[in-house]
Amino acid sequence: MKHIEVSAMVKAEGWHESWDDEFQTYVLDEDAMLDGLEDQVSAGGCVVDFHSSDLFPERWFDLVLVLRCNNTALFDRLTARGYAPNKVTENLECEIMQTVLEEAREAYPAEIVHECPSESLEHLEANVQRVVAWIPAWQANNDK
């Protein structure tokens, strides 16, 4: 499996239109990003890591994991990363409203979208084990 950290690639490959001073982040050029990832992701065997999923083609994914976090832990995590206050607020509001989860549920078949807690190292390890356990079953069902 190949890990693709989309945010890092957006920076490295220039898949952005501009810089947003208010949120201290790049404004994504979705077309450039999707074009840049197409060959790599459509070949399969990729774990695509991004803060939302609904902008990606449904055909790219067999499993969509939406990581969830309580607001206290999320606030502490984002503040420690040095996020701008308005960016922290926006992220907290999205988590409260389950925005990423709802967008994933609207964009992909229900059976491939799974909500996973992401508040501790134990959660991280459990999520990794979940994916590791899923891979052989997927391979068996998709072996041609």
C-alpha positions in Angstrom: 0.0 0.0 0.0 1.2 3.5 -0.8 0.4 6.4 1.5 -0.6 9.6 -0.3 -0.7 12.6 2.0 -2.7 14.9 -0.3 -2.0 18.2 1.7 1.8 17.7 1.4 1.4 17.0 -2.4 -0.7 20.1 -2.8 2.2 22.1 -1.5 4.9 20.2 -3.3 3.2 19.9 -6.7 1.7 23.4 -6.6 -1.9 22.2 -6.8 -3.2 25.4 -5.4 -4.6 28.6 -6.7 -3.4 31.0 -4.0 -2.7 31.5 -0.3 -5.5 32.3 2.2 -4.0 34.7 4.8 -7.0 34.5 7.0 -6.9 30.7 7.4 -3.1 30.4 6.8 -3.6 27.7 4.1 -3.5 27.2 0.4 -6.6 27.5 -1.7 -6.9 24.1 -3.4 -6.9 23.8 -7.2 -9.2 20.7 -7.3 -8.8 20.0 -11.0 -5.0 20.1 -10.8 -5.0 17.9 -7.8 -7.4 15.3 -9.3 -5.4 15.3 -12.6 -2.2 14.9 -10.7 -3.4 12.0 -8.6 -5.4 10.2 -11.3 -2.9 7.7 -12.6 -1.4 6.9 -9.3 -4.7 6.4 -7.4 -6.6 4.7 -10.1 -3.8 2.1 -10.4 -4.9 1.0 -6.9 -3.1 0.1 -3.7 -3.2 3.6 -2.2 -4.2 5.0 1.1 -5.3 8.6 0.3 -5.0 10.9 3.4 -6.9 14.1 3.2 -9.3 16.2 5.4 -12.3 15.5 3.2 -13.2 12.8 0.7 -16.2 13.9 -1.3 -14.3 15.7 -4.0 -12.6 12.4 -5.1 -14.2 10.1 -7.7 -16.2 7.3 -6.2 -14.3 4.8 -8.4 -11.1 5.5 -6.6 -12.1 4.0 -3.2 -13.2 0.7 -1.8 -13.1 2.0 1.8 -13.5 5.5 3.3 -12.6 6.0 6.9 -13.7 9.2 8.5 -11.7 10.0 11.6 -13.6 11.6 14.4 -12.4 13.4 17.5 -14.1 15.1 20.5 -13.8 18.8 20.5 -11.6 19.2 23.5 -8.9 16.9 22.1 -9.3 18.4 18.6 -8.9 21.9 20.0 -5.8 20.9 21.8 -4.4 19.1 18.8 -5.0 22.0 16.4 -3.8 24.6 18.8 -0.5 22.7 19.3 -0.1 22.6 15.5 -0.2 26.4 15.5 -3.5 26.7 13.6 -4.9 30.2 13.3 -7.8 30.7 15.8 -10.4 31.0 13.0 -9.2 27.8 11.4 -9.5 26.0 14.8 -13.0 27.3 15.1 -13.9 26.2 11.6 -12.6 22.7 12.2 -14.4 22.5 15.5 -17.7 23.5 13.9 -17.2 21.0 11.1 -16.6 18.3 13.7 -19.7 19.3 15.7 -21.9 19.3 12.6 -20.3 16.0 11.3 -19.6 17.8 8.0 -16.9 15.4 6.7 -18.9 12.3 7.8 -22.1 13.6 6.1 -20.3 14.5 2.9 -18.6 11.1 2.7 -22.0 9.4 3.3 -23.5 11.5 0.5 -20.6 10.9 -1.9 -20.0 7.1 -1.5 -22.0 3.9 -1.0 -22.9 3.5 2.7 -21.2 0.1 3.0 -17.7 1.6 2.3 -18.0 4.6 4.7 -16.9 4.0 8.3 -16.6 6.3 11.2 -13.5 5.8 13.4 -12.5 7.5 16.6 -9.2 9.3 16.5 -8.5 10.7 20.0 -5.6 8.6 21.3 -2.7 6.4 20.3 -5.0 3.4 21.2 -7.5 4.6 18.6 -4.7 5.1 16.0 -3.5 1.6 16.6 -7.0 0.1 16.4 -7.7 2.0 13.2 -4.4 0.7 11.6 -5.3 -2.8 12.7 -8.8 -2.4 11.1 -7.2 -1.5 7.8 -4.6 -4.2 8.0 -7.4 -6.8 8.7 -9.5 -5.4 5.8 -6.7 -5.7 3.2 -6.6 -9.6 2.9 -10.4 -9.7 2.7 -10.4 -7.1 0.0 -7.6 -8.9 -1.9 -9.5 -12.2 -1.8 -12.7 -10.6 -3.1 -10.9 -8.7 -5.8 -8.4 -11.3 -7.0 -8.7 -11.7 -10.7 
